[in-house]
Amino acid sequence: MAQHKNALIRYQTIDKCLQNNNRRWSLEDLISACSDALYEFEGRTQNISKRTIQLDIQMMRSEKLGYHAPIEVYDKKYYRYAEEGFTITAIPLTETDVQVLTETVLMLKQFQNFSLFQDVSDIVQRLEDKIYTETTQNQPIIYLDRNEKLKGIHFLDGIYQSIAKKIVLKMKYQSFTSINPSTFDFYPVLLKEYNNRWFVIGKKSTNSPILSLALDRIIELDYDFSKSFIPFPFDPDEYYKYTVGVTVMKGIQPKRIALWVAAPHAPYVLTKPIHRSQRLIQTLEDHSIIIHLLLQMNFEFERILLGFGAGIKVIAPQELKERIARIHQDASLLYEEESKTN
């Protein structure tokens, strides 16, 4: 079983390497990458021979695993996929795969009324959709929003593994406001997605504040096995209790926010609350509504308000009301200036 698992790790590592067309991959490079991956998963160094990787490549090319990977050699030394965008993770399901998935879904659905399994109901639904797609050759019924061109998404698995295995990251990072990138150690504790953008939450040291770093601003990422991971208490539910998005302003108390929502937008706000603290205060004669929230007034929350345009008006607090009004006025001036020049 261990040898089979190691082979799967090598296949996945070779696949990730060959997807990266920005680098040339020699046999020695693939051996090094597989050695690093096995050390990461097993915690011990393993010697991998050239023959092993060559056999792995032959196996990935063959039909035995169903991969049919189009791996080619160029310049008599380097390996790559002949088909751009190919990955062994996107191969169709075999008949056996479909049968196993079907049995798994049927078993999981037996427990769907138990509270313990409520969080996986969407996963079961997606599995059913995958089976339907494969067996009927039709378009999927479930379509999840995704952005394949999202920068930094290839760091997801590495960061996930570092959190799970308590490994310190060595990160080269450049925020939008920084002129030059900086390199530092990072102790990750959480991956968070917001608005189709991924963030890693953690600290630079045990005494530093908690940071939210966007994956699309990471330039380089590596593991630092020489340093021990020093854990620190972190409760995501408590940390984001008064926050929309990822920006938590330490030391800033949440404020009671009152909003008027126009009638056409009211059903959307009621059925998809802006925040879990949202409360319906009043329904007016014209079917518009007044709602209250208890929040920190961060950038993400302001973007939500601005996204509704004239459909939402801030009633309180006054500072937020004035800020949103000023942004709307500035936006209006842009269009007025444009109309004057036309």
Stockholm file with secondary structure:
# STOCKHOLM 1.0

chainA/1-342         MAQHKNALIRYQTIDKCLQNNNRRWSLEDLISACSDALYEFEGRTQNISKRTIQLDIQMMRSEKLGYHAPIEVYDKKYYRYAEEGFTITAIPLTETDVQVLTETVLMLKQFQNFSLFQDVSDIVQRLEDKIYTETTQNQPIIYLDRNEKLKGIHFLDGIYQSIAKKIVLKMKYQSFTSINPSTFDFYPVLLKEYNNRWFVIGKKSTNSPILSLALDRIIELDYDFSKSFIPFPFDPDEYYKYTVGVTVMKGIQPKRIALWVAAPHAPYVLTKPIHRSQRLIQTLEDHSIIIHLLLQMNFEFERILLGFGAGIKVIAPQELKERIARIHQDASLLYEEESKTN
#=GR chainA/1-342 SS CHHHHHHHHHHHHHHHHHHCTTSCEEHHHHHHHHHHHHHHHHSSCCCCCHHHHHHHHHHHHSSSSSCCCCEEEETTTEEEESSTTCCGGGCCCCHHHHHHHHHHHHHHHTTTTSGGGGGGHHHHHHHHHHHHHHHHCCCCSCCCCCCTTCTTGGGHHHHHHHHHTTCEEEEEECCTTCSSCEEEEEEEEEEEEETTEEEEEEESSTTSCCEEEEGGGEEEEEEETTSCCCCCCCCHHHHTTTCSSSCCCTTCCCEEEEEEECTTTHHHHHHSCSSTTCEEEEECTTSCEEEEEEECCCHHHHHHHHHTGGGEEEEECHHHHHHHHHHHHHHHHHHHHHHHHC
#=GC SS_cons         CHHHHHHHHHHHHHHHHHHCTTSCEEHHHHHHHHHHHHHHHHSSCCCCCHHHHHHHHHHHHSSSSSCCCCEEEETTTEEEESSTTCCGGGCCCCHHHHHHHHHHHHHHHTTTTSGGGGGGHHHHHHHHHHHHHHHHCCCCSCCCCCCTTCTTGGGHHHHHHHHHTTCEEEEEECCTTCSSCEEEEEEEEEEEEETTEEEEEEESSTTSCCEEEEGGGEEEEEEETTSCCCCCCCCHHHHTTTCSSSCCCTTCCCEEEEEEECTTTHHHHHHSCSSTTCEEEEECTTSCEEEEEEECCCHHHHHHHHHTGGGEEEEECHHHHHHHHHHHHHHHHHHHHHHHHC
//
